[in-house]
Amino acid sequence: MRWLRVRWRLLRRTLHELRGDAELKKLASAASVQRIFWAAPVLAAGNFLAALGFSLRQVAAGGQELLWRNLIITANLAVSVISALIWFLAWKIKRPDTSAKTQTIFVYAVAAFVLAGGLVITLIDQLVMTSITPFLLCVTIVGTFYYLYPHYSLVLFGAAYLVFRRALAVVGSASPNIVHSNQVNGLIVTALGFALSLLSWLHFGRTTMQERTIKGQQAKLRDLAYRDPLTGLPNRRFLDERIRAEVSVVKGRGTEASLIMCDIDHFKKVNDTYGHLAGDDLLRELAALLRENVRADNTLVRLGGEEFVILAPGASLEEGALLAERLRKLVAGHSFTVCGNEVRITMSIGVAPLTGAENVRDYYNRADRALYTAKEQGRNQVVVAS
């Protein structure tokens, strides 16, 4: 009993976790629509062949068996035609721009149709036999094939059984004992279908959540690999890839781009005066200031230490120099707060063009040489590489 209680609490907790996940429901409906799309033509072909097989079967000229044969052919043909229509609708609905509500309604309508089809064929079979195999098959298909939300699934299977029980009592031509036995078997079958549906939903939910967790962890790892932990800016690895991509654009389309390398002047004095933690605060504030004053298509990177680099796609060397000068004046006129004190800093900046003829290392070297020249010439200025 204790094991059963533990399992029940685990099930309730899992259902509670999945209950409010709207994205999970959306994904479940989309996955079910995809399954319907691939299964509907198979179902249409299968029911058509079943109708053809029954039509070739020789039966007596009259009586119950002839009525059963005609009805079973009609039912299978109807299911075949409707399945073909369902396939067409699934092809339309499975597109990403279809609303989740539309897909959900479609999935439950198809599930109800499959159960109704099994019920009708089972009732027709009662004319000549006592088997409920079609209903069993359809309940199993719905329970295993579609991802149904447990609460709605319970209502669907419960309604299917109530209709099955009542219809069997009215249509069943066998003895009351056989009808009762089929009703009991139908209850077991329906309960099994709901259990399968619940397991399918739990498996889909857990798998989806695991995939989501893995993707989140991968995103965090990528973020750690390509982002500077101090300032939150991209790092040099990210910049290398962006430069390679931009070089390809420059070569292929003949566009221009500039690389702007910035270095804080006398940053060591800040660390020596206020401490390294205060220096870190200043770097974060500077990073935020630069981020707010470059274009969205520009790539701002902390190269390391007190060096920052800006990749400006589409910017000529002259435009890159103008951007660098604007940023230099902005930083020189900004009052930074370090340990409650106002601190003024300046930057030396080197600007180099991307022509598409050099490799990544050459671009860094050219911009770095221009930056070094700015340092030699007195700092707080912009130097453009030749």
C-alpha positions in Angstrom: 0.0 0.0 0.0 2.8 2.4 0.8 4.3 1.7 -2.7 1.0 2.5 -4.2 0.6 5.7 -2.3 4.1 6.8 -3.4 3.3 6.1 -7.0 0.0 8.0 -6.7 1.7 11.0 -5.2 4.3 10.9 -8.0 1.7 10.7 -10.7 -0.3 13.6 -9.2 2.9 15.8 -8.9 3.8 15.0 -12.5 0.3 15.8 -13.8 0.4 19.1 -11.8 3.7 20.1 -13.3 2.4 19.4 -16.8 -1.0 20.8 -16.2 -0.3 24.5 -16.6 2.3 24.2 -19.4 0.5 25.9 -22.3 3.5 25.3 -24.6 3.4 21.6 -23.9 -0.2 21.4 -24.9 0.6 23.3 -28.1 3.4 21.0 -28.9 1.2 17.9 -28.2 -1.5 19.1 -30.5 1.0 19.9 -33.3 2.6 16.4 -32.9 -0.8 14.8 -33.0 -1.7 16.6 -36.2 1.5 15.3 -37.7 0.6 11.8 -36.7 -2.9 12.2 -38.2 -1.4 13.5 -41.4 0.7 10.4 -41.9 -1.9 7.9 -40.6 -5.1 9.2 -42.3 -4.2 8.0 -45.8 -3.3 4.6 -44.4 -6.6 4.4 -42.6 -8.5 5.5 -45.7 -6.8 2.9 -47.8 -7.3 0.2 -45.2 -11.1 0.9 -44.8 -11.5 1.0 -48.6 -9.8 -2.4 -49.0 -12.0 -3.7 -46.2 -15.1 -2.5 -48.0 -13.9 -4.0 -51.2 -13.2 -7.3 -49.5 -16.7 -7.5 -47.9 -18.3 -6.6 -51.3 -16.6 -9.6 -52.9 -17.8 -11.9 -50.2 -20.8 -14.1 -51.2 -23.7 -14.1 -48.8 -27.3 -15.2 -48.8 -29.8 -13.3 -50.9 -31.5 -11.9 -47.8 -31.6 -11.9 -44.0 -29.4 -10.5 -41.3 -26.2 -11.4 -43.0 -27.0 -9.5 -46.2 -28.0 -6.5 -44.1 -24.8 -6.7 -42.1 -22.7 -7.0 -45.3 -24.3 -3.9 -46.8 -24.0 -1.9 -43.7 -20.4 -2.9 -43.1 -19.5 -2.0 -46.6 -21.2 1.4 -46.3 -19.5 2.1 -42.9 -16.0 1.3 -44.2 -16.5 3.4 -47.3 -17.7 6.3 -45.2 -14.7 6.0 -42.9 -12.4 5.8 -45.9 -13.9 9.0 -47.4 -13.8 10.9 -44.1 -10.3 9.7 -43.5 -9.2 11.1 -46.8 -10.9 14.4 -45.9 -9.1 14.3 -42.5 -5.8 13.8 -44.3 -6.5 16.9 -46.5 -7.4 19.0 -43.4 -4.3 17.8 -41.5 -2.2 18.9 -44.5 -3.7 22.3 -44.2 -3.7 22.5 -40.4 -0.2 21.2 -39.7 1.4 24.4 -41.0 3.2 26.5 -38.3 1.0 29.5 -38.8 -2.1 27.6 -37.7 -3.4 28.5 -34.2 -2.9 26.1 -31.4 -6.6 26.2 -30.6 -7.5 25.1 -34.2 -5.1 22.2 -34.0 -6.4 21.1 -30.6 -10.0 21.1 -31.8 -9.0 19.2 -34.9 -7.1 16.5 -32.9 -10.0 15.9 -30.5 -12.5 15.9 -33.3 -10.5 13.2 -35.1 -10.1 11.2 -31.9 -13.9 11.3 -31.4 -14.4 10.3 -35.0 -12.1 7.2 -34.6 -14.0 6.1 -31.5 -17.3 6.7 -33.2 -16.2 4.7 -36.2 -15.2 1.8 -34.0 -18.5 2.0 -32.1 -20.6 2.0 -35.3 -18.8 -0.9 -36.9 -19.0 -2.8 -33.6 -22.8 -2.2 -33.4 -23.2 -3.4 -37.0 -21.2 -6.6 -36.2 -23.8 -7.3 -33.5 -26.2 -8.3 -36.3 -24.2 -11.5 -36.9 -21.7 -11.8 -34.1 -20.9 -10.7 -30.5 -17.4 -9.4 -31.1 -16.4 -5.9 -30.0 -13.0 -6.0 -31.7 -13.5 -2.8 -33.8 -14.2 -0.8 -30.7 -11.2 -2.3 -29.0 -8.9 -1.4 -31.9 -10.2 2.1 -32.1 -9.9 2.7 -28.4 -6.3 1.4 -28.5 -5.5 3.6 -31.5 -6.8 6.8 -29.8 -5.1 5.8 -26.5 -1.7 5.3 -28.0 -1.6 7.4 -31.2 -2.7 10.8 -30.0 -1.3 13.0 -27.2 -4.5 13.9 -25.3 -4.6 16.1 -22.3 -5.6 13.7 -19.4 -8.7 15.7 -18.3 -10.1 15.9 -21.8 -9.1 12.3 -22.5 -11.0 11.1 -19.4 -14.2 12.9 -20.7 -13.7 11.6 -24.2 -13.3 7.9 -23.2 -16.0 8.2 -20.5 -18.5 9.5 -23.1 -17.4 6.9 -25.6 -18.1 4.1 -23.0 -21.5 5.5 -22.0 -22.6 5.7 -25.6 -21.2 2.2 -26.2 -23.0 0.7 -23.2 -26.3 2.3 -24.1 -26.1 1.5 -27.8 -25.2 -2.1 -27.1 -28.1 -2.6 -24.8 -30.5 -1.3 -27.5 -28.9 -2.9 -30.6 -27.4 -6.1 -29.2 -29.3 -9.1 -30.5 -27.5 -11.7 -28.3 -28.7 -12.9 -24.9 -28.7 -10.5 -22.0 -25.7 -12.3 -20.5 -23.6 -11.8 -23.6 -24.6 -8.1 -23.8 -23.7 -7.6 -20.2 -20.4 -9.4 -20.8 -19.6 -7.1 -23.8 -20.5 -4.1 -21.7 -18.1 -5.2 -19.0 -15.4 -5.9 -21.6 -16.1 -2.5 -23.1 -15.5 -0.9 -19.7 -12.2 -2.7 -19.3 -11.2 -1.7 -22.9 -12.1 1.9 -22.4 -10.3 2.1 -19.0 -7.3 0.5 -20.8 -7.5 3.1 -23.5 -7.6 6.0 -21.0 -4.6 4.4 -19.2 -2.7 4.2 -22.5 -3.6 7.8 -23.3 -2.4 8.9 -19.8 0.9 7.1 -20.3 1.4 8.6 -23.8 0.8 12.1 -22.4 3.2 11.6 -19.5 5.8 10.2 -21.8 5.4 13.1 -24.2 5.5 15.6 -21.4 8.6 14.2 -19.8 10.4 13.8 -23.1 9.5 17.4 -24.0 10.6 18.8 -20.7 13.9 16.8 -20.9 14.5 18.2 -24.4 13.7 21.7 -23.1 16.1 21.2 -20.2 18.8 20.0 -22.5 18.3 22.9 -24.9 18.4 25.3 -22.0 21.6 23.8 -20.7 23.2 23.9 -24.2 22.1 27.5 -24.5 23.8 28.3 -21.2 27.0 26.5 -22.3 27.0 28.4 -25.5 26.4 31.6 -23.6 29.3 30.8 -21.3 31.5 30.0 -24.3 30.7 33.2 -26.1 30.1 35.7 -23.4 32.3 37.7 -21.0 31.1 37.0 -17.5 32.1 40.4 -16.1 30.3 42.7 -18.5 27.8 40.4 -20.2 29.2 41.3 -23.6 30.2 38.8 -26.2 33.9 37.7 -26.0 36.7 37.3 -28.5 35.6 33.8 -29.6 32.2 35.3 -30.7 33.9 38.2 -32.4 36.2 35.9 -34.4 33.2 34.1 -35.8 31.4 37.3 -36.6 34.5 38.7 -38.4 34.8 35.5 -40.5 31.1 35.8 -41.4 31.5 39.5 -42.2 34.6 38.9 -44.3 32.5 36.5 -46.5 29.9 39.2 -46.9 32.5 41.8 -47.8 34.1 39.4 -50.4 30.8 38.3 -51.9 28.9 41.5 -52.0 31.6 44.1 -52.2 30.4 45.9 -49.0 32.5 47.6 -46.4 33.0 47.1 -42.7 35.2 48.6 -39.9 36.9 47.2 -36.8 37.2 49.6 -33.9 39.5 48.7 -31.0 39.2 50.8 -27.8 41.4 50.8 -24.7 41.0 52.7 -21.4 43.8 55.1 -20.7 45.6 54.7 -17.4 43.2 52.1 -16.2 45.8 50.7 -13.8 45.5 53.9 -11.8 41.8 53.2 -11.2 42.7 49.7 -9.9 45.5 51.0 -7.8 43.4 53.8 -6.3 40.1 52.1 -5.7 40.8 48.4 -6.0 40.1 45.8 -8.6 36.5 45.3 -7.6 35.9 49.0 -8.2 37.7 48.6 -11.5 35.3 45.8 -12.4 32.4 48.1 -11.7 33.8 50.8 -14.0 34.2 48.2 -16.8 30.6 47.2 -16.4 29.4 50.8 -16.5 31.5 51.5 -19.5 30.2 48.4 -21.3 26.6 49.5 -20.7 27.4 53.0 -21.9 29.0 51.7 -25.2 26.2 49.2 -25.7 23.6 52.0 -25.5 25.4 54.1 -28.1 26.2 51.7 -30.9 23.8 50.5 -33.5 21.9 47.2 -33.1 23.7 45.6 -36.0 27.1 46.5 -34.5 28.9 43.8 -32.5 30.4 45.2 -29.2 32.9 42.8 -27.5 35.1 42.9 -24.5 38.4 41.6 -25.9 40.0 41.3 -22.5 41.2 43.5 -19.7 40.2 47.1 -20.5 40.0 46.5 -24.2 36.7 46.7 -26.2 36.2 46.0 -29.9 33.3 47.1 -32.1 32.6 45.4 -35.5 30.6 47.8 -37.6 29.2 46.0 -40.7 28.4 48.3 -43.7 30.5 51.1 -42.2 33.3 52.6 -44.4 36.6 53.5 -42.8 35.5 57.1 -42.6 32.2 56.1 -41.0 34.1 53.9 -38.6 36.4 56.8 -37.6 33.4 59.1 -37.0 31.8 56.4 -34.8 35.0 56.0 -32.9 35.4 59.8 -32.4 31.8 60.1 -31.1 32.4 57.3 -28.6 35.7 58.8 -27.5 34.0 62.1 -26.7 31.1 60.4 -25.1 33.4 58.5 -22.7 35.6 61.5 -22.0 32.5 63.6 -21.0 30.9 60.9 -18.9 31.2 60.8 -15.1 31.6 57.3 -13.8 30.8 56.4 -10.2 33.4 54.3 -8.5 33.1 53.6 -4.7 30.9 56.7 -4.4 33.4 58.9 -6.2 33.1 60.5 -9.6 35.8 59.3 -11.9 36.7 60.5 -15.4 38.4 58.3 -17.9 39.5 58.5 -21.6 39.9 56.0 -24.3 42.5 55.5 -27.1 40.9 54.0 -30.2 42.3 52.4 -33.4 40.2 51.9 -36.5 40.9 49.4 -39.3 38.9 48.6 -42.4 37.8 45.1 -43.5 38.6 44.7 -47.1 38.1 40.9 -47.4 41.7 40.2 -48.3 43.2 39.5 -44.9 42.5 36.9 -42.2 41.1 37.6 -38.8 44.5 37.9 -37.2 45.6 40.6 -39.7 42.5 42.7 -38.9 43.3 42.5 -35.2 46.9 43.5 -35.8 46.0 46.5 -38.0 43.5 47.8 -35.5 45.9 47.1 -32.6 48.7 49.0 -34.4 46.5 51.9 -34.9 45.5 51.8 -31.2 49.2 51.6 -30.2 49.9 54.7 -32.3 47.1 56.5 -30.5 48.7 55.6 -27.2 52.1 56.8 -28.4 50.7 60.1 -29.6 49.3 61.1 -26.2 46.2 58.9 -25.7 42.5 60.0 -25.8 42.4 60.1 -29.6 41.4 58.1 -32.6 43.9 56.8 -35.1 42.9 55.2 -38.4 45.0 52.4 -39.9 46.3 53.0 -43.3 
